[in-house]
């Protein structure tokens, strides 16, 4: 029965997420943390690992969460749950989108969705930032080394156009292992 609930949780996450994997973070945090399946710190770890591993973020995150909760069966069930809506909706949209994409109402709807997705990603970034940069979460003290690393990483990504995010993750992961020990 637990695996059925896990499937339904990730089916909901997959169905109500618009805008890609990072936009799913607020809903994933709500579903997993509020049900006490994972802590906020564990969801931050899930995000980091899901970003580092090859493949779509949503699939990686679901697989990681399912594996942590219920082993290999949980990983398979969570992954299946999160991809089911995408597979079904993509097949439906692919059939009709090309025929109607030039219609003004469709173009207007797509324009209206973009800012909402941006807001969802920003909300997830703020939640992750609080957990990553504040010792003890919201209301805690600022972790200065982590803040410096975050600012340097952001600056590098913004201003060094050919910088590989993979290299940045590897370098900062190694630096974090050395400098951010509790």
N, C-alpha and C positions, 0 to 999 in steps of 0.2 A: 504494500500500500504506500510506503514511503517513496518508492520509485515513481508511482503514479502521480503523487503530489509534486515530486521534483519535476516530472515531465510537464505538468500543468503550470508550474511556476515559470519554467523557461519558455513554454509555449506563450504565456502571457507576455513575458519580457520580449520575446521575438515578435509577437504580433503588434504590440503597442510601441515599438521602437521605430522611429522614423529618422533617417539621417545617418545611419551607420552605427558601428559598434560603440563609439564614445558617447553617442546620444543615449545609449541604453543604461549608462552608469547610474543616473538617479533612480530609475526604476529597479535596477538590479540591487542597488544598495538598500532601497526600501524593502524589497521582497526578502532579501537574504538576512539583512541586519535586524529588521523589525521582527522577523520570525525566529531570531536568535540562532539561525543556522550558521552564520559567520559573524565575526566581529568587524568593525570598520577597518581595523588594522589589517585583517585578513583580506578584506576586499581591496585594499590598497595594494597588498602583495599580489593579489590576483591580477590587478590592472598592470602592474609592472611586468609580471611574468607573461601575461597575454600580449603585451606590447613587444616584448623581446623575442617571442617565438614566432616562427613563420606561420602565415595563414591569417584568415580574417579574425579580427579582435573578438567578435561575438562568439565565434566557435571556440576560440582559445579560452575565453573567460568561462563559458559554459562547461567546457571540458574540465578545466581546472577546478571549478566549484563542485561539479559532480564527482570528480575524483576525490576531492578532499572530504566530501560528505559521505559518499557511499561506494568508493572504490571504482573499479573498472565499469561495473554495471551503471553506477551513478554518472560516470563520465559519458557513457554512451547515451543514456536516457536524457541527460541535460542537453547534450549536443543535438540530439534528434529533436528535442522540444524547441530549442532556439532556432533551428533551421527550417522547421516545418512551415511556419508562416511565410518565410521568405521564398521558399520553393513554390508554394501555392500562389502567393501574390505575384511573384515574378512571372509565372506562366500566364496568369490572367492579364497583368499589365502589358506584357510583351504582345499579347494578342491585340489589344485595343489602343495602346499608347501611340503607336506610329500613325494610326488612322486619325486620331483626335488631337495630336500634340500641337497642331497649329491653331486650334480653336482658342479664342481669347480667354474663355473661362478656365481652360486647362492651364494656360500660361499664367494667368492671374493666381490660380491656386498654387502653382509651383513657386511663384514669387512670394506668396504669403507664408509658405512652409519654411523657407530658408531662414528667416530671422528666428523662428521658433526653435529650429534645430541648433542654431548658434547659441541661443539662450540655454538649451539643455546641456550642450557641451561646456559652456561657461560654468553652469551650476555644478557639473561633475568636477571640473577643474578646481573650483573653489573648495569643494568637499575634500578632494584629494590633497589640495594644498594645505588645508587646515590640519589634516592628519599627518602629513609629511613634514610640515614646517613648524608645527607647534608641539612641544613636548606635553603630553597629556591632553591633546585635542584642543577644541575650542576653549578658550579661557586659560590655556597653558602658557608656558613661556616660549619665546621664539628660539628655535634651534638655529643659531647663527651659522654654523658650518653648512647646514642643509640649505638655508636661505641663500648663502653665497653661491653654493653649487647650483641651485635652481636659477639664480640670476645669470650666472656665467653661462649655463647651458642654454637658457633662453636667448641671451645675446648672441651666442655662437650660432644658434639655429636661425636667428633673424638676419644676421649680417654676413655669415660665411655661407654663401649660396650652395657651394658644392660639398658641404660637409655631410658626411653620411650619419644619419641618426643611429645606425647600428654601431658605428665607431664611438659616437658620443655616449651611448648607453654602456658600452664596454668600458670606456675610460672612466666614466663617472661611477659605474658599479664598482670598479677596482678602488677608486678614490674613496667611495663610501665605505667600503670594507675596511679601509685603513683609518680614515678620519672620523667616521660617524659611529664609532663604537660607543655603546651606552655606558 
